[in-house]
Amino acid sequence: MCGIAGFIDATCNIPSDEMAGRARKMARAIKYRGPDDEGVWVDETAGVAFGHRRLSILDLSDKGRQPMISANGRYVIAYNGEIYNHISIRKALDKDHYGIRWRGHSDTEALLEAIDKWGMEKTLNEINGMFSFALWDRKEKSVTFARDRIGKKPLYYGWVSKTLVFGSELKAIQKYPGFHSDVNRDSLALLLRHNYIPSPYSIYENIYKLPPGTIMTFRRDQLINLENFSPAPVDGGQTALSPKRYWSAKTVLEQGSKNRFAGTELEALDELDKLLGDAVKLRMVADVPVGAFLSGGID
């Protein structure tokens, strides 16, 4: 478990040192998510600052540190999670003859280079993992937020005045200067009704939770007019500023019902056993000792 935090300031009038201090303070609010290392990246001219707290699991060296910049310098990522099939992603990229000179063996680098070479859509369809991340595109001057298919890793975003802020937890966003903890009454009603607050809402005004299986992109030139922004529904038609769904459980279920398993009951059990075994094997790839809770099992 790692933690990410940061902001994109629409005014671009914050000095670099102050930007780094703000990002660092936001990240330190969730230090327990990543006690092993701390990283901050700042682009003063663009008004962008990313912070990261690292729990070292893969590539314990400095080559696995974040925020990480792509080999060609275009993308910067702050990422929380684990890409279970990152080794096969690397092999596929090498097979495509992109000539990547790998700096380390972290899943972060595999994810970042896949986005650079394949694009966001193909990468999200190819990776197998739990994640949330913020990706800054230096060429397009845009930030993209993404969250894994079922939402195992959290990601919040929203506005403090004219600044777009984000974090793995609300605690990080609360540390941004000028944050107001105004309770959203509609969210409070949802909490009382459901015992939780569903995405895209959060307990605070102007702060939102990215829905599972979606991405959302903001261009730098849009931010100046988004102080009172409220996201449109997922795949909100003509509305550009809405989360875009890249994976849907409903679609998977519909496809499964049309392509039912044709084997016997015994063959189905064997196939299920193989799938579970493969899933466990993927999750045991680590550069640190691996453990399991005694209460764990197959549900």
C-alpha positions in Angstrom: 0.0 0.0 0.0 1.4 3.4 -1.1 -0.1 6.9 -0.9 -0.4 9.6 -3.5 -1.3 13.3 -3.3 -0.8 16.5 -5.2 -2.3 19.5 -7.0 -2.5 21.5 -10.2 -2.8 25.2 -9.5 -4.6 27.2 -12.1 -2.8 30.5 -11.3 0.8 29.2 -11.7 2.0 31.8 -9.2 3.2 29.6 -6.4 7.0 29.4 -5.9 8.6 26.0 -6.5 9.7 25.6 -2.9 6.3 26.3 -1.6 4.7 23.9 -4.1 7.0 21.1 -2.9 6.2 21.9 0.7 2.5 21.7 0.1 2.8 18.4 -1.8 5.1 17.0 0.9 2.7 18.0 3.7 -0.2 16.4 1.9 1.7 13.1 1.4 2.9 13.1 5.0 -0.7 13.1 6.1 -0.9 9.6 4.8 2.6 8.5 5.7 1.3 5.2 7.2 0.3 4.1 3.7 4.0 4.3 2.6 6.5 4.4 5.5 9.6 3.4 3.4 10.2 6.5 1.3 9.0 9.9 0.3 9.1 11.6 -3.1 8.0 15.0 -4.5 8.0 16.3 -8.1 7.3 19.9 -9.1 6.8 21.8 -12.4 6.6 25.4 -11.3 5.7 26.8 -14.8 2.8 24.4 -15.1 1.7 24.7 -11.5 1.9 21.0 -10.9 3.1 19.1 -7.8 3.0 15.4 -7.1 3.7 13.7 -3.8 4.2 10.0 -3.0 4.6 7.8 0.0 6.2 4.4 -0.8 5.7 1.0 0.7 8.5 -0.9 -1.1 7.4 -4.2 -2.5 9.0 -4.4 -6.0 12.4 -3.0 -6.9 13.5 -1.7 -3.5 16.2 0.4 -5.2 16.0 4.1 -6.0 15.0 3.1 -9.5 11.6 2.3 -8.2 11.1 5.7 -6.5 8.1 7.9 -7.3 6.9 10.2 -8.7 8.5 8.6 -11.8 9.2 10.2 -15.1 8.9 8.2 -18.4 12.0 7.5 -20.3 11.2 10.1 -23.0 10.3 12.7 -20.3 6.7 13.2 -21.5 4.8 11.6 -18.6 5.0 11.8 -14.8 3.2 9.4 -12.6 2.2 9.1 -8.9 0.8 5.6 -8.5 -0.5 3.4 -5.7 -1.1 -0.3 -6.1 0.4 -3.3 -7.8 0.4 -4.5 -11.4 0.5 -8.3 -11.0 1.4 -9.0 -14.6 4.0 -6.3 -15.0 6.6 -8.9 -16.1 4.5 -10.0 -19.0 3.8 -6.3 -19.8 7.5 -5.7 -20.1 8.0 -8.7 -22.3 5.2 -7.6 -24.6 6.7 -4.1 -24.9 10.1 -5.6 -25.7 8.5 -7.9 -28.3 7.0 -4.8 -30.0 10.6 -3.6 -30.5 10.2 -0.1 -28.9 13.8 -0.2 -27.8 13.0 0.6 -24.2 16.1 0.8 -22.0 14.7 -0.3 -18.7 16.1 1.5 -15.6 14.8 -1.0 -13.0 12.3 -3.8 -12.6 9.4 -2.0 -10.8 5.8 -2.4 -11.9 5.6 1.4 -11.9 8.1 1.7 -14.7 6.2 -1.1 -16.7 2.9 0.8 -16.3 4.5 4.1 -17.2 6.2 2.9 -20.4 3.1 0.9 -21.4 1.1 4.2 -21.3 3.8 6.0 -23.3 4.0 3.3 -26.0 0.5 1.8 -26.1 -1.7 4.7 -24.9 -4.0 4.7 -22.0 -6.9 2.7 -23.4 -4.8 -0.4 -24.4 -2.7 -0.2 -21.3 -5.7 -0.3 -19.0 -7.1 -3.3 -21.0 -3.8 -5.2 -20.7 -2.8 -4.7 -17.1 -4.0 -6.9 -14.3 -3.8 -5.3 -10.9 -5.1 -3.0 -8.2 -4.2 0.6 -8.6 -5.0 4.3 -8.6 -2.8 6.9 -10.2 -2.4 10.5 -11.4 -0.6 11.0 -14.7 0.7 14.3 -15.9 1.2 14.7 -19.6 3.8 17.4 -20.2 3.0 17.6 -23.9 -0.8 18.0 -23.7 -0.6 19.8 -20.3 -3.2 17.5 -18.8 -3.7 15.3 -15.8 -5.4 11.9 -15.9 -6.8 10.1 -12.9 -7.4 6.4 -13.1 -8.7 3.7 -10.8 -8.7 -0.1 -11.0 -11.7 -2.1 -12.2 -13.4 -2.8 -8.9 -12.0 0.2 -6.9 -9.7 -1.6 -4.5 -7.4 1.4 -4.4 -9.1 4.8 -3.6 -8.6 8.1 -5.3 -10.2 11.5 -4.3 -10.0 14.7 -6.3 -11.7 18.1 -6.2 -11.2 21.9 -5.8 -9.8 24.2 -3.2 -10.5 27.6 -4.7 -8.9 27.4 -8.2 -6.6 24.5 -7.4 -7.3 20.9 -8.5 -6.2 18.7 -5.6 -6.1 14.9 -5.3 -5.1 12.2 -2.9 -5.4 8.6 -1.9 -7.4 9.7 1.2 -9.3 12.8 2.3 -6.7 13.4 5.0 -4.2 14.4 2.3 -6.6 16.9 0.6 -7.4 18.4 4.0 -3.8 19.5 4.4 -4.0 21.8 1.3 -4.0 25.5 2.3 -7.5 27.0 2.3 -9.3 23.7 2.5 -12.8 24.1 3.9 -14.5 21.1 5.6 -18.0 22.0 4.5 -20.2 18.9 4.7 -22.2 17.9 1.6 -25.7 17.4 2.9 -26.6 15.1 0.0 -23.6 12.9 0.8 -24.6 12.9 4.4 -28.1 11.6 3.4 -26.5 8.9 1.3 -24.3 7.9 4.3 -27.3 7.6 6.6 -29.3 5.7 3.9 -26.6 3.2 2.8 -24.0 3.3 5.6 -21.4 4.5 3.1 -21.0 7.2 0.5 -21.0 5.9 -3.1 -18.8 7.4 -5.8 -18.5 10.0 -7.2 -19.4 11.7 -3.9 -17.5 12.4 -0.7 -18.5 13.8 2.6 -17.1 17.2 1.6 -18.4 19.9 -0.8 -16.3 20.1 -4.0 -14.4 16.9 -3.3 -15.2 13.7 -5.2 -14.3 10.0 -5.4 -13.3 8.6 -8.8 -15.6 5.7 -9.6 -14.0 2.2 -10.0 -13.1 1.2 -13.6 -13.0 4.8 -14.8 -10.5 7.5 -15.9 -10.9 11.2 -15.9 -8.8 13.8 -17.7 -8.4 17.6 -17.1 -6.5 19.9 -19.4 -4.5 22.6 -17.8 -6.4 25.4 -19.6 -9.8 24.1 -18.2 -9.0 24.5 -14.6 -9.4 28.3 -14.3 -13.1 27.9 -14.8 -13.8 24.8 -12.7 -13.9 26.2 -9.2 -17.5 25.1 -8.6 -17.3 22.0 -10.9 -19.4 19.0 -10.3 -18.6 15.8 -12.4 -21.2 14.6 -14.8 -22.3 10.9 -14.6 -20.0 8.3 -15.8 -19.8 8.3 -19.6 -21.9 11.5 -19.5 -22.6 11.8 -23.2 -21.4 15.1 -24.7 -20.0 16.3 -21.4 -16.2 16.2 -21.7 -15.6 16.4 -18.0 -17.1 13.2 -16.8 -15.4 9.9 -15.8 -15.0 7.6 -18.7 -15.6 3.9 -18.1 -13.0 1.5 -19.4 -14.3 -1.6 -17.7 -17.8 -2.7 -16.7 -18.9 -5.7 -14.6 -22.2 -5.6 -16.3 -20.6 -6.0 -19.7 -18.4 -8.9 -18.4 -21.5 -10.7 -17.1 -23.4 -10.2 -20.3 -20.5 -11.6 -22.3 -20.2 -14.5 -19.9 -23.9 -15.4 -20.3 -23.5 -15.5 -24.1 -20.3 -17.6 -23.9 -21.0 -20.2 -21.2 -18.5 -22.8 -20.2 -19.1 -25.9 -22.4 -17.3 -28.5 -20.3 -18.4 -30.9 -17.6 -18.8 -30.1 -13.9 -15.4 -31.8 -13.3 -13.7 -29.8 -16.0 -15.3 -26.6 -14.6 -13.8 -27.4 -11.2 -10.4 -28.0 -12.8 -10.5 -24.7 -14.7 -11.6 -22.8 -11.6 -8.7 -24.4 -9.6 -6.3 -23.4 -12.4 -7.6 -19.8 -12.5 -7.3 -19.4 -8.7 -3.8 -20.9 -8.7 -2.7 -18.6 -11.4 -4.2 -15.6 -9.6 -2.3 -16.5 -6.3 0.9 -17.1 -8.2 0.8 -13.6 -9.8 0.2 -12.0 -6.4 3.2 -13.7 -4.8 5.8 -11.8 -7.0 7.7 -9.5 -4.6 11.2 -8.5 -3.5 10.2 -8.8 0.2 8.8 -11.8 2.2 5.2 -12.7 1.3 2.6 -13.6 4.0 -1.1 -14.4 4.2 -3.7 -13.9 6.9 -4.7 -17.1 8.7 -8.3 -16.0 8.3 -7.8 -15.9 4.5 -9.4 -18.4 2.2 -11.4 -19.0 -1.0 -14.9 -17.6 -0.8 
